[in-house]
Amino acid sequence: MPHVSFRTNSRKTYKTVRRPYEKERLDQELKLCGEYGLRCKREIWRVQYMLSKVRKAARTLLTLTDKDPKRMFETPPLIRRLKRYGLLTDEENSLDDILRLTTQRLMERRLQTKVFKQGLAKSIHHARVLIRQRHIRVGKQPVNVPSFLVRIDSEKHIDLALNSPYGQGRPGRVARRRAAQKAAKDGNADDEDV
């Protein structure tokens, strides 16, 4: 039997809401979708699910005493990981700060938001299209996932891809066709002058 390594047990990455028709929540989600250029509400729910798992870890650690070995062992890596992604500032060093995290803070760390804020795209929706069409790289690696969470040290390495027509790559299909038409037109004009 051949070895199949790509089959993994995938689990849900989001949790649906308990009350689907709550007006305040619907309005808030619609505002977030527009502000961050999201495709559907599931993207919001995915971020909220991720945030709830982090907050749950912080809550369970807060129930332990300060000198508990489990709390002393697990708290610094959790805080360090959140600082690496820019979700906590250098002054925020406690588990209470983790409980104060919001959905907006995670949304601000998405690649789509970063591309727009850095001026590589004209709008938040244009940023999403550029990422999906592989025009954006982080470091040397092209990234085509708009929800990619950007680390603090990777933030300055967001740029146009090397083989992208927007970067140093060859022109796109339409630009090449127009250049060929212009060259043919110029060639015909030179023939008529002679």
C-alpha positions as CSV (number, residue, x, y, z in Angstrom):
1,M,0.0,0.0,0.0
2,P,1.5,3.4,-1.0
3,H,2.2,6.0,1.7
4,V,-0.3,8.9,1.6
5,S,1.1,11.8,3.6
6,F,-1.4,14.5,2.6
7,R,-4.4,12.9,4.3
8,T,-4.8,14.5,7.6
9,N,-7.7,14.8,10.0
10,S,-8.9,18.3,9.6
11,R,-11.1,20.0,12.1
12,K,-13.3,23.0,12.0
13,T,-11.4,26.3,12.1
14,Y,-14.4,28.4,13.1
15,K,-17.4,28.3,15.3
16,T,-20.8,29.6,14.2
17,V,-22.8,32.0,16.3
18,R,-25.5,30.9,18.7
19,R,-28.0,33.5,17.8
20,P,-27.9,34.0,14.0
21,Y,-30.3,37.0,13.8
22,E,-29.0,39.2,16.5
23,K,-29.1,42.7,15.0
24,E,-26.2,44.3,16.8
25,R,-23.9,41.5,16.0
26,L,-25.0,41.4,12.4
27,D,-24.3,45.1,12.0
28,Q,-20.9,44.8,13.7
29,E,-19.9,41.8,11.5
30,L,-21.0,43.6,8.3
31,K,-18.9,46.7,9.4
32,L,-15.8,44.4,10.0
33,C,-16.3,42.7,6.6
34,G,-16.3,46.1,4.8
35,E,-13.5,47.6,6.8
36,Y,-11.1,44.7,6.4
37,G,-12.3,43.5,2.9
38,L,-13.4,40.0,4.0
39,R,-15.0,37.5,1.7
40,C,-17.6,36.2,4.2
41,K,-18.5,36.2,7.9
42,R,-16.7,32.9,8.3
43,E,-13.4,34.8,8.2
44,I,-14.5,36.8,11.2
45,W,-15.7,33.7,13.0
46,R,-12.3,32.0,12.3
47,V,-10.4,34.9,13.9
48,Q,-12.8,35.0,16.9
49,Y,-12.3,31.2,17.3
50,M,-8.5,31.6,17.3
51,L,-8.8,34.5,19.8
52,S,-11.1,32.4,22.0
53,K,-8.6,29.6,22.2
54,V,-5.8,32.0,23.2
55,R,-8.0,33.6,25.8
56,K,-9.1,30.2,27.1
57,A,-5.4,29.3,27.6
58,A,-4.9,32.5,29.5
59,R,-8.0,32.0,31.7
60,T,-6.9,28.5,32.7
61,L,-3.4,29.8,33.6
62,L,-5.0,32.6,35.7
63,T,-6.9,30.0,37.8
64,L,-3.5,28.6,39.0
65,T,-1.4,30.3,41.7
66,D,1.5,32.5,40.8
67,K,4.1,30.0,41.9
68,D,2.4,27.0,40.2
69,P,5.1,25.3,37.9
70,K,2.6,24.9,35.1
71,R,1.8,28.6,35.1
72,M,5.4,29.6,35.4
73,F,6.3,27.3,32.5
74,E,3.5,28.1,30.0
75,T,2.9,31.8,30.5
76,P,6.2,33.3,29.0
77,P,6.0,31.3,25.7
78,L,2.3,32.3,25.3
79,I,3.1,36.0,25.8
80,R,6.2,35.7,23.6
81,R,4.3,34.2,20.8
82,L,1.6,36.9,20.9
83,K,4.4,39.6,21.0
84,R,6.0,38.0,18.0
85,Y,2.8,38.5,16.0
86,G,2.4,42.1,17.3
87,L,-0.8,41.3,19.2
88,L,0.8,42.5,22.5
89,T,3.1,45.5,22.9
90,D,6.3,45.4,24.8
91,E,4.6,46.9,27.9
92,E,1.9,44.3,28.0
93,N,3.4,41.4,29.9
94,S,0.5,39.8,31.9
95,L,-2.2,37.3,31.3
96,D,-4.8,40.0,31.9
97,D,-3.5,41.8,28.8
98,I,-4.2,38.6,26.7
99,L,-7.8,38.7,28.0
100,R,-8.1,42.3,26.7
101,L,-7.3,41.3,23.1
102,T,-9.9,42.2,20.5
103,T,-10.9,40.9,17.0
104,Q,-9.7,44.2,15.5
105,R,-6.2,43.6,16.8
106,L,-6.0,40.3,15.0
107,M,-7.5,41.8,11.8
108,E,-4.8,44.5,11.8
109,R,-2.1,41.8,11.6
110,R,-3.5,40.1,8.4
111,L,-1.4,40.4,5.3
112,Q,-4.3,41.9,3.4
113,T,-4.5,44.8,5.9
114,K,-0.8,45.3,5.9
115,V,-0.5,45.4,2.1
116,F,-3.2,48.1,2.0
117,K,-1.7,50.1,4.9
118,Q,1.8,50.1,3.3
119,G,0.3,51.6,0.1
120,L,1.0,48.6,-2.2
121,A,-2.7,48.5,-3.1
122,K,-5.2,51.1,-3.9
123,S,-7.9,49.7,-1.7
124,I,-8.4,46.8,0.8
125,H,-10.2,44.8,-1.9
126,H,-7.4,45.5,-4.4
127,A,-4.9,44.2,-1.7
128,R,-6.9,40.9,-1.5
129,V,-6.8,40.5,-5.3
130,L,-3.0,41.2,-5.5
131,I,-2.4,38.6,-2.8
132,R,-4.6,35.9,-4.4
133,Q,-2.9,36.5,-7.8
134,R,0.6,36.0,-6.2
135,H,1.8,39.6,-6.7
136,I,2.9,39.9,-3.0
137,R,5.8,38.3,-1.2
138,V,6.9,38.2,2.4
139,G,10.7,38.0,2.4
140,K,11.5,35.8,-0.6
141,Q,8.4,33.7,-0.4
142,P,5.3,34.6,-2.5
143,V,2.2,34.4,-0.2
144,N,-1.3,34.0,-1.7
145,V,-3.3,33.8,1.6
146,P,-5.0,37.1,2.5
147,S,-5.5,35.9,6.2
148,F,-1.7,35.2,6.7
149,L,-0.8,36.7,10.1
150,V,2.3,38.8,9.6
151,R,5.0,38.7,12.3
152,I,6.6,41.9,13.5
153,D,10.0,41.0,12.0
154,S,8.4,40.1,8.6
155,E,6.4,43.3,8.4
156,K,9.3,45.2,6.7
157,H,9.8,42.5,4.2
158,I,6.3,42.7,2.5
159,D,6.9,43.7,-1.1
160,L,5.8,43.0,-4.6
161,A,6.9,39.5,-6.0
162,L,10.0,39.4,-8.1
163,N,8.3,37.8,-11.1
164,S,5.2,40.0,-10.8
165,P,4.5,42.5,-13.6
166,Y,4.0,45.1,-10.8
167,G,7.5,44.2,-9.6
168,Q,10.5,43.5,-11.8
169,G,8.9,40.6,-13.7
170,R,8.0,40.6,-17.4
171,P,4.9,42.6,-18.4
172,G,1.5,41.0,-18.3
173,R,-0.3,39.5,-21.3
174,V,-2.3,42.6,-22.2
175,A,0.7,44.9,-21.8
176,R,2.7,42.6,-24.1
177,R,-0.1,42.6,-26.7
178,R,-0.4,46.4,-26.6
179,A,3.4,46.8,-27.0
180,A,3.3,44.5,-30.0
181,Q,0.5,46.4,-31.5
182,K,2.3,49.7,-30.9
183,A,5.5,48.3,-32.5
184,A,3.6,47.1,-35.5
185,K,1.9,50.5,-35.8
186,D,5.2,52.3,-35.6
187,G,6.7,49.9,-38.1
188,N,3.8,50.7,-40.6
189,A,4.3,54.4,-40.1
190,D,8.0,54.1,-40.9
191,D,7.2,52.2,-44.1
192,E,4.8,54.9,-45.2
193,D,7.4,57.6,-44.7
194,V,9.9,55.9,-47.0
